[in-house]
Amino acid sequence: MRSARSGNLLKKSRRVSFGTFLQIIAVAGLAAFGPEQIPALNAAEAIATKAPKAFLYEPSSGTILYAKAPDEPFAPGSLAKVMTAATVFQALKDGEMRPDQLCKVSEHAWRTGGAPSRRSTMFAAIKSEIAVNDLLKGLLVHNANDAAIVLAECLDGSEDAFAERMTRLARSIGMTNSQFSNPTGNEDKPARTTVRDQTRLAEYILESHPEHYPLFSLPEFTWNKIFQRNKNPLLGEIRNLDGLGGGSDPTDGYAGLGSVERNGRRVIAAVAGLTSDKHRLQTLQEVIEGAWEFFAVQTLFSTGDVVAEGRVFGGTKSTVPLVARKDVDVLLARGGTLDYRIRVVYEGPLVAPLSKDMPAGELQVIGKDGIVYRTPLVTGATIAQGTLFGRAVDGLQELLFGWIG
């Protein structure tokens, strides 16, 4: 191994084996979002789908279970309304809107998104005023185009300005391949997204705006004396699915985004490029069911477990334990045969004094195709600064031998 001066990385590897009581041997595709990280196991061998584009993700462990054309763009159609909702959620959080704030229904919103448009609508009356909370219900329960436009105009004055806000938020949360052109997703203007980005959007809503997530599963909503059931074509069809939505485009076909929680474990899935509403439902269901049929969780390290020892420069001790900041839960594919390695990466040696729980590098899980999972490590002890003589000895050793490792 090569030790390192400041700015370089010291790397340490070790193999990890697991007990057989879970009947699990292989690593699943472990990764945080990012093009440099890829699934370790080709899950297509386990999850068979004809979907041109599909993505299956478990947010609690940061695990990509399945990815097929994850970054290939498609037009979201009404799926863009999920981004519209997220944008309004963020505006509410930032104090730019209030839940009880009244928004006026313009003639443009009424004509292009209301009853005259012959598209999904909450039947908002022209020139009426509607509270943001009710508009969100219309948006997510009725899939209402008029609600989307009224919210956009209320916040930013126009659909175009709101679409720019949508895209800015998308980029800021890691949806790097998405561009939005209006709040409805109607195809009069081009918009693009990917199944990876849609999954990231769902994770963002669940993490950052959990108080609003139940809106996606409201069974019905009555407005203007018109009763309408939830128009999400996925609700009630896939077991335990509790959000998010679907869309379609004449060229790119049907797309769906859904999240399911069972026994305390949640997964998010997105599919696109399907030929019909029925095909979308069947495909999303088989992808989601694969998470429970083909994968199980194994805890690699628990919070506070010592993962490795890091070298210390100028301290009362020559090493410090590097510990897991949180449980390292790995999803393993049943019946696989894939070996993998654990690698600890940090800038070293670590310079004393060191306090406990200081950030000190990361743990990487290495599969056959490279890094498949990473999580931060922290120092597990306090190391005081050593004597002047001791620091001088450390400096001499680093000068003479540090480059050898």
Secondary structure, DSSP 4 states (H G I P E B T S, - for coil): -----TTSEEEEEEE----STT-EEEE--B--SSTT---SS-GGGTS----SEEEEEETTTTEEEEEESTT--B--GGGHHHHHHHHHHHHHHTTSS-TT-EEE--HHHHHHHSGGGTSS---PPTT-EEEHHHHHHHHHHS--HHHHHHHHHHHHSSHHHHHHHHHHHHHHTT-TT-B---SS--TTS--BB-HHHHHHHHHHHHHH-TTTGGGGG--EEEETTEEEE---TTTTTSTTEEEEEEEEETTTEEEEEEEEEETTEEEEEEEEEESSHHHHHHHHHHHHHHHHHSEEEEEEE-TT-EEEEEEEESBSSSEEEEEESS-EEEEEEET-----EEEEEEESSEESPB-TT-EEEEEEEEETTEEEEEEEEEE-S-B-B--HHHHHHHHHHHHHHTTT-
